[in-house]
Amino acid sequence: MSLPLITILGPTASGKTHLAVKLAASLDAEIISGDSRQVYRGMDIGTGKDLSEYNLVSRSIPFHLIDIADAGYKYNVFEYQRDFLNVWNELKKPAVLCGGTGLYMESILRGYRLVPVPANPALREDLERKSLVELTAILSNYKKLHNNTDIDTVKRAVRAIEIEDYYLTHPELDTSFPKIESIVFGLQLDREIRRERISKRLKSRLEEGMVGEVEALIQKGIPVEDLIYYGLEYKYLSLFIIGELTFDQMFTQLEIAIHQFAKRQMTWFRGMETRGIQIHWLDAMAPAEENIQKMLKLISPIG
């Protein structure tokens, strides 16, 4: 197969891991995680690693970029690009990029290297006095504007100019990124079904010991504020453990937050389409075997 990378994305609770493992087994491929929180060791239940999914009856499917950083560390997209390329350059088999962190996955699929750019207070102060029309004209002098993402608001435009100016004045930076061809599949499901699955999964994870997982992280010396930084399960469970929320308050607020998160994920994925990434959408409620057959039909003509 000549296509080196297959991508499977979707909102939380859509069954991405299960489908990715099945597909990887059929293609003798390995999985690269595209999840910003599954990189942390000891954060298993709350991030939904579902590592047992990778162990099939016949064999285990190799996976990468899971459990590569200590809990408490603030891993970022710049490090993700670096670590992805390290894995990519060593792989001898096709790979399935699977996850729900749109920023991480898009940083790979769109083929540009992100470099941390510090704030430029003087430049920012000057730019913030200008109109969006003026800022758009300034930004167009730095680069060709392929979409409107950078000029949606004054704040976005100012930051985009700040970044381009930094690149221009630091020619030593390596912003090249290998162009990786990928066919992208997305899992979607009805909003109400998604909500039901999220709520059911939250209850299940609490029964599996998610509270104990967060307590163990705190006992290891990880500051509560660091766990709150990770958001969702780790934020609300930490607040429950330290007594700022009752169990019922924690459950209700966390459930709402996860529903909102899933909605933001879908908004990001739709945005990826407007930014030029074609996503072949699949019904998350369909049997995995049915979706795999649909995927293979689209993949095989390329091979």
Buried (B, 14 or more C-beta within 10 A) or exposed (E): EEBBBBBBBBBBBBBBBBBBBBBBBEBEBBBBBBBBBBBBBBBBBBBBBBEEBBEEEEEEBBBBBBBBBBBBBEBEBEBBBEBBBEBBEEBEEBBBBBBBBBEBBBBBBBEBBBBEBEEBEEBBEEBEEBEBEEBBEBBEEBBEEEEEEBBEEBEBBBBBBBBBBBBEEEEEEEEEBEEBEBBBBBBBBEEEEBBEBBBEBBEEBBEEEBBEBBBEBBEEEBEBEBBBEBBBBBBBBBBBBEEEBEEEEBBEBBBEBBBEBBBEBBEBBEBBEEBEBEBEEBEBBBEBEEBBEBBEEEBEEEE
